[in-house]
Amino acid sequence: MSVLHLEQLENIISDGQLKDLRDFMINCKWNNKMPGGFVTNYPQRLVNTFGDGSSVNENGELYGNKWVSTFWTAKQTQNNVSLETKTEPLPECLTNIIPLLRVHLQKIYPQAIINDNTFTIAVCNNYIDPNMTISAHTDDQEWYPPTIDGNPIFASLTFYPDGKPSRDKYYSRFQIKEDKWKDIKLEDNSIMIMSANTPHRVLKHKKVDIPYFKQRINITLRCTYELCENPLMNYISIANHSRYYKAPIALVGNIKLDLVEEMLEKYNEFCVNNDYDIITYKTCEEHDNKMKYINLYKKYMKKNNYMSVKFKCNIVTEALSDVCNYIENL
């Protein structure tokens, strides 16, 4: 079953809650030109993310374990160096409305699997220029739990801070692919619930429509695995978004500094341009002991009946160590 449902937030949350959310997103920190997977590339938009692994209860309160920082591969072609990234908890303006969004989800999709980890990551994009885009992609990675009919879903919130475009053709060129690509109009203050395996993209404005461009802020709320079910994928979901959307803290590895300097320079260029502290490279012999932590986590999987996982190269030593330490201290 393909999930696609559009609704106005005014029908789900209060006017005060909507104003608080809009004000927060308009005034929050936005990151520009965060080094991408190859370090020389970057998102063609402003970005940020919230969510540290904490759960949100039915009263909109954060609770449970949180990951203060996370680790991910620093560069796709150089997985012998990890990037440590700071996390940030969900803001109150989001935790207040998440229970209401879950009720709405259950109402329109009664078969949805909902728990306190539903909608606990907020991936945020800010399109301030008519040439800003997001490439075609899906969001059905293994670190998202199935929610409807065995597939992950997400809730996409849209805001036009300077008022809605004057004509439909001037709206953001958000598209999904079914048999072919088609436009989906994302209205101001709207929520779209969609299957994560649906290809989607945002195209740049047509040249003729550039004078009518309006800034658009998008918040994509995604789900995480419960710690009691899959602690590693809970961590990895936070680590992935923090790596590509948040401020870096340090590079970590066990190779010579001169092999890291070019990469370090790219990250520090970002830090300078976005008013963050300069980061350094930390050598750590334990970085080379990945199999030690893979084997340890496998023991925990069996002992605690955790879901099985594939130990891909983007699951770095430090990530496995963090999760194993969490389990040891339960």
KEFI-178795 format. One line per 3 residues: number of its first residue (from 0); their letters; for each residue x, y, z of C-alpha. Coordinates in steps of 0.5 Angstrom, whole numbers. Example, Ala and Ser with C-alpha at 12.3 -4.5 7.8 and 13.67 -1.06 7.14 Angstrom:
BEGIN
0) AS) 25:-9:16  27:-2:14 .
This chain:
BEGIN
0) MSV) 0:0:0  3:7:-2  2:12:3 .
3) LHL) 0:19:1  -4:24:6  -5:32:6 .
6) EQL) -8:36:11  -7:43:14  -4:43:21 .
9) ENI) -9:48:23  -14:42:23  -9:38:28 .
12) ISD) -6:43:33  -8:49:36  -6:56:33 .
15) GQL) -1:57:39  2:51:38  3:53:30 .
18) KDL) 5:60:32  11:57:37  13:52:32 .
21) RDF) 13:57:26  17:62:30  22:57:32 .
24) MIN) 24:54:25  24:61:23  29:64:28 .
27) CKW) 33:57:29  40:56:27  41:54:20 .
30) NNK) 47:50:17  50:52:10  55:48:6 .
33) MPG) 56:42:11  61:37:8  57:32:4 .
36) GFV) 59:24:3  65:26:-1  67:32:3 .
39) TNY) 67:37:-3  60:37:-4  54:39:0 .
42) PQR) 47:40:1  44:45:-4  40:48:2 .
45) LVN) 40:50:9  40:45:14  39:43:21 .
48) TFG) 36:37:25  33:35:32  33:29:36 .
51) DGS) 38:25:40  35:18:41  30:20:47 .
54) SVN) 23:18:47  17:22:47  11:20:51 .
57) ENG) 4:22:50  4:28:54  10:31:50 .
60) ELY) 15:30:55  22:27:53  25:21:57 .
63) GNK) 30:15:56  37:15:54  40:20:49 .
66) WVS) 46:20:45  50:27:47  54:26:41 .
69) TFW) 55:20:35  60:18:30  59:16:23 .
72) TAK) 64:16:17  67:22:16  68:21:8 .
75) QTQ) 65:16:4  71:14:1  75:14:7 .
78) NNV) 72:10:13  78:9:17  76:16:20 .
81) SLE) 70:17:24  67:24:25  64:26:32 .
84) TKT) 58:30:31  54:34:37  46:32:37 .
87) EPL) 41:37:40  34:34:43  27:36:40 .
90) PEC) 25:43:42  19:44:46  15:46:40 .
93) LTN) 16:40:37  15:35:43  8:39:44 .
96) IIP) 5:37:38  8:30:37  3:26:41 .
99) LLR) -3:30:37  1:28:30  1:21:32 .
102) VHL) -7:21:34  -8:24:27  -4:18:24 .
105) QKI) -7:13:27  -14:16:25  -13:16:18 .
108) YPQ) -8:10:18  -11:5:23  -6:0:22 .
111) AII) 0:4:23  5:2:29  5:7:33 .
114) NDN) 10:8:40  14:13:44  19:13:38 .
117) TFT) 14:15:33  16:22:30  22:23:34 .
120) IAV) 27:26:29  26:32:26  30:33:19 .
123) CNN) 30:40:17  31:44:10  31:51:9 .
126) YID) 30:53:2  32:61:1  34:61:-6 .
129) PNM) 30:59:-12  36:55:-14  36:51:-8 .
132) TIS) 34:43:-9  34:36:-6  36:31:-11 .
135) AHT) 31:25:-12  32:20:-7  28:15:-2 .
138) DDQ) 28:15:6  27:7:7  34:6:10 .
141) EWY) 34:0:15  35:5:21  27:7:20 .
144) PPT) 22:2:23  16:0:19  10:3:21 .
147) IDG) 5:2:16  4:-5:12  12:-6:13 .
150) NPI) 14:0:11  17:6:14  13:13:13 .
153) FAS) 15:20:15  11:27:16  13:33:12 .
156) LTF) 11:40:15  11:46:10  12:53:12 .
159) YPD) 12:59:8  15:65:13  14:70:8 .
162) GKP) 7:68:6  4:63:1  6:64:-6 .
165) SRD) 1:68:-10  -1:62:-16  0:55:-15 .
168) KYY) 5:55:-20  10:59:-16  10:54:-10 .
171) SRF) 16:49:-9  17:44:-14  16:38:-10 .
174) QIK) 15:32:-14  14:25:-13  15:19:-17 .
177) EDK) 10:14:-19  9:12:-26  12:18:-27 .
180) WKD) 14:25:-24  9:29:-22  8:35:-18 .
183) IKL) 5:35:-11  3:42:-8  5:43:-1 .
186) EDN) 1:48:2  3:53:8  2:50:15 .
189) SIM) 1:43:11  3:36:13  4:31:8 .
192) IMS) 5:23:11  8:19:6  11:12:5 .
195) ANT) 19:13:6  20:8:0  17:13:-5 .
198) PHR) 22:17:-9  21:25:-8  25:31:-10 .
201) VLK) 25:38:-10  27:42:-17  30:49:-18 .
204) HKK) 25:54:-20  24:55:-27  27:62:-29 .
207) VDI) 21:65:-31  18:64:-24  24:66:-20 .
210) PYF) 21:73:-19  15:70:-15  20:65:-11 .
213) KQR) 18:65:-3  22:62:2  20:55:4 .
216) INI) 22:51:11  21:44:11  21:39:17 .
219) TLR) 21:32:16  19:28:22  22:21:22 .
222) CTY) 21:15:27  27:11:31  27:4:33 .
225) ELC) 26:3:41  32:1:45  29:-5:47 .
228) ENP) 28:-8:40  34:-5:36  39:0:40 .
231) LMN) 44:0:35  39:2:29  37:7:34 .
234) YIS) 44:10:35  45:10:27  39:14:26 .
237) IAN) 41:19:30  48:19:28  46:19:20 .
240) HSR) 42:25:21  47:29:26  53:27:21 .
243) YYK) 50:31:15  46:36:19  49:38:25 .
246) API) 56:41:28  62:37:28  66:36:34 .
249) ALV) 72:32:32  75:27:27  78:21:30 .
252) GNI) 82:15:27  89:11:27  92:14:21 .
255) KLD) 97:20:20  95:27:21  98:28:14 .
258) LVE) 93:23:11  87:27:14  89:34:13 .
261) EML) 85:36:7  79:33:10  80:37:16 .
264) EKY) 81:43:12  74:42:9  70:41:16 .
267) NEF) 74:47:19  72:51:13  65:50:15 .
270) CVN) 66:51:22  69:58:21  63:60:16 .
273) NDY) 58:57:21  61:60:27  63:54:30 .
276) DII) 69:52:34  75:49:30  75:42:30 .
279) TYK) 82:37:31  84:30:29  84:25:35 .
282) TCE) 88:19:34  85:13:37  88:6:37 .
285) EHD) 82:3:39  79:5:32  82:-1:29 .
288) NKM) 78:-6:33  72:-6:30  71:-13:30 .
291) KYI) 72:-13:37  65:-9:38  62:-13:33 .
294) NLY) 63:-19:36  61:-16:43  54:-13:40 .
297) KKY) 53:-20:37  53:-23:44  48:-18:46 .
300) MKK) 43:-19:40  43:-26:42  42:-25:50 .
303) NNY) 37:-19:50  34:-22:43  35:-15:39 .
306) MSV) 33:-15:32  39:-18:28  43:-12:24 .
309) KFK) 48:-12:18  54:-9:20  56:-4:14 .
312) CNI) 62:0:13  58:6:15  57:3:22 .
315) VTE) 64:5:25  68:3:31  66:9:36 .
318) ALS) 59:8:34  59:0:36  63:2:42 .
321) DVC) 58:7:45  52:3:44  55:-3:47 .
324) NYI) 57:1:53  50:3:54  48:-4:54 .
327) ENL) 53:-6:59  50:0:64  43:-2:63 .
